[in-house]
Amino acid sequence: MNSERRLIEGIREKVEAGERLSFEDGLALEASNDLFALGSMANLVRERFNGNAGYYNVNTHINPTNVCVYTCDFCAFRADLGEDRAYVMDRDQIVERTRQASARGATELHIVGGLHNKLPFSYYVDVVRWIKETAPEIHIKAYTAVEIEFFRKISRKSVEQILRELIDAGLGSLPGGGAEIFHPEVREQICGAKASTEICLDVHRTAHRLGLHSNATMLYGHIDGPKHRIDHMVRLRELQDETGGFQTFIPLAFHPDNSQMAHIPKPSGVMDLKVMAISRLMLDNFPHIKAYWVMLGLKTAQVALSFGADDIDGTVVHEKIYHEAGAETPQEVTVAEIRRLIAEAGRNPIERDTLYHRVERDGGTGTWTSREHIDVPGLALAGTSGR
Ligand code: SF4
C-alpha cells in the first residue's frame, strides 16, 4: 500500500469510529485523487446523520439593492451608485414580491444584497418589517454577517442592538454568505475591504447567543488552495463547538463571468464533489451540508447527494447574484422537478422549512404547516478542536 493509500485508510478508520478529523487529515483528503474513497466516507457520515433524506425547501430570493460600496473581485452582482443597472427596491416592490412568494407557498424569503452608499439602517429594518406585515407565515432569513457589520458602521449601534431590532421586525435567521475564504492570504486579496474573518465569526456568535440560527458558506475554486479551505472549515467547526448555532454548511462554487476574476476558470466537477465530501468529513458538528444547485448545476447537485450533501436548497425564484456571474442554471425549478431529482438519486425527498421542521402541504389549498423538528442523531456538538 502506498503512503497516500495508507493515510486515507487511516482516515477511513477514524470516520468509521466517529472520531474527529484533524487539520492534517483534511490536507491528506485534499491531496487524494481517490474521489470514490472520499465520497464513500462522506456518504457514511451523511447517512449516519441524515439517513436517506434529501431535503429541499420552497423559497424565494429578494436582493433589495445591488448598489455596493465594496468591490469584491469575484462579484458580478454589484453596481456603483448612479450606474444604469443600479437599483433599490421600494416598499411596493418588496410587498409585491412577498405576495407572489406567499401565493406560491414559499416558506422562506432569502434576503441578501449590496451595501448601499446612502441608505440608512432603517431601510434594511423596513424591508424585514414590510415582508412580515405582508406574509407573517414566511420565515425571513436575511442579511449576511458582512451586511450586519456594515449596518453597525452606518448606524453606530452594536451588533447585538442591530440584531435585536431586526428580530423585532421579523428576522428569523441569518444566511451564511459573505464568508468567502477566511484565511487572510486569500481574504485580503479578493475582498480585503469588507468585514474581517474575526468580525464575521463574531456576528454569528452574537446571533447564536440571541437564539438565532445561521448557515455558513465557503466560496471555493478561485485563488484558494487546500490549506485555505481546511482552515476555513476548522474555524467554523470551532465556533460550532462553542455555540451549536449553525445549521447548514454550503460550499459555493466560484462563478467567474463578469467579475474581476473572469480569467480564472470555474471549478471542475471533480473539485465540486471533492469539496462537498471533505466538508461533510471535516464539519462533524454541522447537522447539514447543502449542495446549492444554483451554483453547482442540477446534475452535480444531484450526484452530491451521494458525496456528503443531504440538502439541495429550494425552488429559488429571482436569484440574481450567481446568475449575474454566469450561472447557467434556471431561475427556478418546480417542486415536482426537485423531488424527481432527489428521488432519482435514490434519496427520499423531504420538504423542510428554514429551521428544519418537516413541512406538510394540503394539496388542495396549497397551505402548509411546519411539523416536528428534524433531529440529527449522533451529531458531535462538542469535541476537541483538532488543530
Ligand atoms: S460580494 Fe457583496 S460586499 Fe462584495 S461587492 Fe458584491 S455585493 Fe458588495
Boltz pocket constraint, residues with backbone or C-beta under 6 A from the ligand:
constraints:
  - pocket:
      binder: B
      contacts: [[A, 66], [A, 68], [A, 69], [A, 70], [A, 71], [A, 72], [A, 75], [A, 76], [A, 77], [A, 78], [A, 113], [A, 114], [A, 115], [A, 146], [A, 191], [A, 194]]
      max_distance: 6.0
